[in-house]
Amino acid sequence: MPVYQYLCPKCNLRFELKQNFSDESIATCPRCQNGARRLFSPVPIIFKGSGFYVTDNATKNGALDNIKKNKKADKDGDKETGK
């Protein structure tokens, strides 16, 4: 079950609750029993290692050269056919 952060607007208490995805986001503050609102925060994304771009592994197997040749051939073919 995911853990959600809540903030009480009355007493400014921050607290966490475990809730199912299907549960309502309505929560009660444990200190003052006021309604609390869910806080949203960005999810961090960490890219580790290589392989995220075409150019990362291109020098190892010549893939970048093949891509460039194919693009050039496509452009030359377009000129010949009048596209």
C-alpha positions, 0 to 999 in steps of 0.5 A: 500500500502506498504512503501518502503525506497530509497537511492539516490547514488548521494546526499545520501538522504534517502526517502520513497515512497508508491507504489503498489506491481506491481509498478516498483522499479524505483524512482527519488530523490526529491532533485537532480532528480537522480535515487534512489535505493530501500533499503531492511531491515530484517523483525523482527519476535517476538514470544510471549507466549508459544505454539511454541514448542512441549515441551511448553504444553507437561507437562500440558496434558502429550503429551511429554510422549505420544510422547516418548512412541510412538517413543520407540514403533516404535523403538521396532517394527522395531527391531522385524520386522528387519527393 
